[in-house]
Amino acid sequence: MKIRLVKTTDAGFKPLLAKILARRGTRQGGVAKRVEAIVRAVARQGDRALFRYTRLFDHVRLTSATVEVKSSEIERAMARVSKQDLDTLRLAAKRIAAFHRRQLQKSWSYRDPLGMLLGQRITPLERVGVYVPGGKASYPSTVLMNVIPAKVAGVKEIIMTSPIGSDGAIILAAAKIAGVQRIFRVGGAQAIAALAYGTRSIPKVDKIVGPGNIFVATAKRLVFGEVNIDSIAGPSEILLLADDSADPVLVAADMLSQAEHDELAAALCVTTSMKMALKIQQAVETRLAETKRRAITLKSLEKYGAIIVARGFKETIDLANAIAPEHIELIVKQPRKWAHEIRNAGAMFLGAYSAPPLGDYFAGPNHVLPTGGSARFFSPLGTYDFLKRTTIIHAEKRALRALAPKITHLARLEGLDDHARAVEARFRNGF
C-alpha cells in the first residue's frame, strides 16, 4: 500500500482535511440514545442496572461482593508481574510524578489600597474516578498518566473502574504503584454512570478522567454537570513537519507508531519538498511490511493518513495551527525556531530524537492530550485538573463604604434593587 500524497493546491485536499478533522463524533444519534438509556437506568436503579449491563455487554456476572477488586487480588497480581515490568512501571511513575509536581499551584492573597483581603484558595478535589479501557490492548501507561497527577494534587480518594479480565495483572500493578485506593471491575457507559451518580457499591465522584470508546465518551458528555470530566477524547493523531534535512525513515516510523493505535487514528506529515514527500511515502511502504498490527494500521492510513506538500513555511505553519493536532513533531533543522510559531498543539516533539513514544511513556509530561482540533482551547491533563479554586473576599467597613455608592449605582442599573439595599442596610445613616 502507498500512503496518499496530496498537494495543498489539489482539488481534493480540503475535503480530505475536513474528513480527517471530523473523525471525532460523540453525537451519533443511535449511540447517544443507547447511552442515555444506560446512564438513566444506572442513575435510577444503581447496582441492579450496573450489573445487568455488565452481564449484557461484557458477559460477566457481578454482585456487590465481587464488583470491587480485593486487596489480596492486587497483591497476587503484583506477584505475577515480573520484576522487570514492575521496575519499568516504577521508573515511569517516578518521572511522571516529578514533572507534575512542578504544576502544583499555591493559594494566594493580597490587600488592596482599601485594606480588603482578596485572594484565591487552591484545594484538591475530594474523590476522583479514573476510567481505564480494556479492548484491543492493555494500557498500564494510561493508569499512571491519569492517576499520578491526581495523587500529586492531593486528591484524597482515587477510584478506578476498568473491565479487568483474567489478564489484568499489569493494570492492577500499575494502579497499585500509582496510588489508586479502590478498583472496580466494570467498564463501558455503565461504569461512567456509576461514578457520576453513585451506587451502593461504587461511590459518587467529583470528577471523571480517562479515555474510552465512543460509548464511554458519550456517557462522559452526558454526565458532565453532575460531575466534572477531563475532556471528550477522540481518536489519536500526529502531525509531522519535515524539511529537506529530515530522515524519511524516522518520519515513516513515527507515522506508523500513531496509525497502529486504532482504525480512526490519523497520521499526517507536511513538507514543502516533493522529493522528501516521495521518500517518506516509500519509507512508509517499506516499513509497513513488518508492522505487527497491520490490519489496524492499514485501515488508519487508508482513511486518515496523508503526506501533504505545502507551498512554503507560512502555509505549513498555518496548516499546523488550523489542524491543532494532539501530537506535533518537528523533524527540521531548527525545531525550536519552528516551535515558536506553533500556537495549537497538545504536545510538541522537537527534533529527530524526541520520539513520540518518549512522551507516551517516560519523558514525564502527560500523554492525555486534546484531540480532534481541541488543542485550540484544551490543555494536556495535569495536576491543575484535580485542583479547584475558591475566591476569598474579606472587607472591613471602610472598604465597603468607599465602594458603596458605585455598588448601589451599578446594582440599580441592572434592575436589582435589593442588591443595592443589602449594601445600604449596613449604612443606615448614609455612606
N, C-alpha and C positions, 0 to 999 in steps of 0.2 A: 504493500500500500504506500502511495505517496501522499503525504500531508498536503493539503491545499496551499497554493501560493497565490496571493492576490495583491494587486496594487491598489493604493487608495483611490486611484483615478478610474478603476474598473467600475462598470455599472453595477455589478453585484456586491461591491464592498459594503455599502451602507446597509442593505438588507441583511447581509451576513452578520455584521457587527450588532445590529438590532436583535437578531435571533439569539446571539450569544449572550447579550446583556439581559435578555428576557428569560433566561433559564430558570431563575428562581420564581416559584409561584405557589404560595400557600393559600390562595383564594380560589382554587379549583372547586367548582360548585359541589360535585359529588363528594369529594374528600371533606370539605367544610361541613356538609350536612351530617356525614357519618361521625366526624369527630365531635361535633356539637352534641350529638346524641349521647356519645360516650361520656363526655365531660359532665353533661347534665345528670346522667344516671349516677355517676360516681359522687357528684355533689349531693345528691338526694339519698342515695342508698349506701354510700360508704363502702365498707369491705365487701358487702354482698355483690355489688356491681364490679368492684375491682377484681375479685376472684373469678367472677363469671367471664369477664372479658379476657383475663389471662388464660383461662381454660379454652376459650373460643379461639383466640389468636395465636397463643404460644403453646397450646396443648399441654399446659402444666396445671396440675391441680394444687392449689394453695389453700391453706387455712390460716387462721390467726396465729396458730402455733408454729407454722413453717414459713411464713412470709418473710420474717426477719432472719438474716444470717447470724448465727450464733458465734460468739467469740471463739468457741472451740473449733468451729469450722474454719474460721480465719486463720487460726494457729496451724491447723492441719494443712491449709493451703500454702502458708508460708513455708512449711516443711517440705512441700512438694516442689517448690520453685528452687532452681539451682542457685548456688552461691554467686555464680557469675551474673545471673539475671538480677538477683537482689542487689548486688553491688552496683550494677548498671542503673537500676531504678533509684538507688540512694544517691548516686552521683548526680543524676538528672535533677532529683528533688532538691539537693543542696544548691545547685546552680540556679534553679528556678526561684527558690526562696531568697537567695542573695540579691537577685535582680529586683524582685517585687518588694523587698524591704525598702528599697530606695524610693518607692512610690508612696510610702506612708505619708499621710497628711496630719498636721497638728491643729488643734484648736487655737484660736487667736482672738485677741480683743484689743481695743484701744479706747481712749477717752477723747471725745471731740471737744471743740472750743467751748461748748455749753456745759461740759462736765458729764455728758451722758456716757455710760459704758456701753459700747457696742461691740459685738463680736459674733463668732460662729463656733459652735461646739461640734467636734467631729467624734462620732461614736460608731462602733461596728454594729452590724445587724445581729439580731439575736440568734436566728436559725435560718440556715440556707439549705436548699435542696440541689444536689448535683445529679444530673441525668447522664448516664454513660451508656451509649448504644451497644447493642450486640450486632449480629448480622454478618457482614462479609469479612470482618477481621476482628481481632482483639485489640483494644486500644488503651493500654496502660498509660500512655502519654496523655491521653485525654483526662484520665483521673488526676494525674499530677498537675496538669495545667489549670484545671478548674478548681481543685481543692486547695492547693497551696496558697494562692492569693487570698482566699477566704481565711485560711489559718493565719497567715501573716497579718491580715487586717484585724484579727482578734475576734472573729465570729465564734460565739460560744458553742453552738452545736451545728455540726455539718452532717447532713443526712445524704446518703447516696441511694439511688434506685438504678437498677440495671437488670435486664433479663439474663441473669447469670446462669449458665448451664454447668454441666459436669466438667467442662474445660475452662472454667473461670478462675483458676488458681492465680494466674498472673494479675488479673483485675483485682482480686481480693488482696493480694500482696501489695499492689500499688496503693490501694485505699488505706491499708494499714500504715504504710510508710508516709503517706501524705497527711494522715491525721483525721480520717473520717471516723465519726463516733458510732453511727448506726448505718447498716446496709440492708436494703430490702430488695428481694429478687423479683421485681416487677418492672415491666417496660411498657413502651408504647404510650398512646394518648391517655390511657387509664392511669399510668404512673404519674403523668403531669397533673392530671386532675386530682389525684390523691394528695400530692404535695401542695397543691393550691388550696384545696378545701379541707384537707384533713379527713382521716377516717379513724375508726377505733384502733387500727394497727399502726397507721402512718400519721405522724403529727403534721399539722399545717406549718408551712414555712413562710418566711418573709420574701424570699427571692428564689427563683429557679434559674440555674445556669446549665449549660451543656448542650451539645449538638444532638441531632436525631434526624430521622427521615421526615417525609412531608406530613405524616400524621402527628409526630411529636412537635414539629414546628408549628403546625396549625393549632394544636392544643395550647401551646405556649402563647400564641397570639390571642386565643380566646380567653385565657385566664388572666391576661395582663390587666391590671387594675385591681383584681382580687389579691394578686401578689405582683411583685416586680419580676422582670425577666432580664436576661442579658441582652439578647437580640434574637431576631428570627434568622438563624443561619441558613444560608443557601449552599448550593454546590461549590466546591473549591475551585480556585482559579489562579493562574500565574500569567504574568506578562513579562517577557524578557525584552530588554532593549539591548541590541547588539550593534556595535560599529564594525569597521573593517579589521579591527585588531582581535576580535573575538575568536575563540576556538569553537568551530561549529559542532564538534563532538560534545563539548560541555553544554552548549545550548540545547542540543538534542537530548542529552541525558536529563537535563532539568525539566524539559518539556514532558518527557515520558514519566518522570517521577511524579508529576502532577496528574497526568492523564490516568495513571493506574488507580487513583482514588475511587472513582466510580464513573459510570457512563455519562453523567452530567458535568463532569469536571471540564474546565476549559484551559487549554494550553496554547498561549499566543506568543508570538515573537514579532517585534517590529524592528526593521533595519532599513537603512537608506540605500543599501548596496544590493543590487540584484544578484551580483556574483556571490555575496555572502548568503543570501537567501537560498540560492540553489545548493550551496554547500551544506547548509543546515537541513534542507529538505532531504538530501542524500544521506546525511548522517542519521536522521530520524528513521529512514527506511532501513538502514543497516542495523541500527540498534534494536529495532522492532523484532528482528528475527530471534533475539534472545530474551525477550521480556517474558516473565512468568505469568503475569496477569493479562495475557494477550487479548482475550475476548473483551474485557472491560476497556483496556487501553485503545483497542481499535475502534470501538464504538465512540469513545470520548473524542478521539482525534477526528473521526469521520464527521461527527456532528458539530463539534465545537473547537476543533484545533485549526490553527492557521498561521502561516508565516506572511506577514504584511510588509510590503515595501512602501515606505513613506517617501515624500519628496524632499525632506530635509530635516534638520534638527528641530525647528519650530513645530512642524507638523507632528513629528514623533512625540514631543513633549505634550502638545495639545491632545493627541490621541490618548496618551497615558493618563492625563488628568481627567479626560472625559470617561475613560473606562473605569477609573478609580479602583484598581484591582486589589484583591486580597493580598497577593504577593507581587512585588515588582522586583526584578533582578536587573542590575545594570552591569553587563559584561562589556565595558567600554574602557577607553584609555584613561579617562578622568572621571571615575564614578562619583566622587564627592562633589565635583562641579555639577554634574548632571542632577545629582540628588537635590541640590538647592532649588531646582526648577519643578520638582515633583511636589504637588500640594495634596494629592489624594491617593493614598495607599494605606493598606493595613500594616504591612511590614516591608521595609526596603532591604535588599541584599546587595551590598556594594562590592563589586569585583568578583573575579572568577573563583575565588576560594571561599566566598560567603555562600556556600551551597544551601539551598532551602532546607534540606534535612537537618542542617546545623540548627536552624531556627525551630524546626519541628520538635527537636528532642533535647538539645544540650546547651544551646547558647545561653538561655535564661529568660529572655523575653517570651511573652505568652504566644502560643500558636493559635489561640482562639481569636480570630480576626474577622473584621467586617467583610462581607461578601456581596456579590451582585451589585456593585457600584455604591454600596452604603458607606464605603470609606470616605465619601464626601462629607458625612456627618457623624459616623460612628468611629469609635476607637477600639483598639485591642482590649480584651479582658484584662483587668488589672486589679490591684489591691483596692483602688478607689471605687470599684464596683461593689464592694462589700462594706462601704462606709456611708453613713448618712450625716447630713448637716442640719444643725438646729441653730436658728438665729437667736441671739441674746440681745435684749434691749433693757437697760436699767437707767431710768431718767429720774433726776431729782426735780423738785418743784420749780426751781428757777429755769431749768431747761424746757419743761413743758410750757411754762408761762411765756418764754421767749418765742416759742413757735405756735402758741395757741391761736393768735389771730389768723395766721396763714392756714393752719389746720382747719379751723371752722369755715374759713372762706372757701377752701377747696372742697370741703365736705358738702357745703350748700350748693356749690357749682354742680356737683354730681347728684343733687336732689336727695342727699342722705342727711336729713336734719338731725336725727338722733345721734349720728356720729359727732356732729358739732356740739350737741347738747351734752354728750358724755364728757367732752373736754370742759365745757363751760361749768358743769356741775362741780368741778374741782376748784373753780374760782368764782364763788357766788358774789363776791364784791367787785368783780371785774378783773381784767387782766392787769 
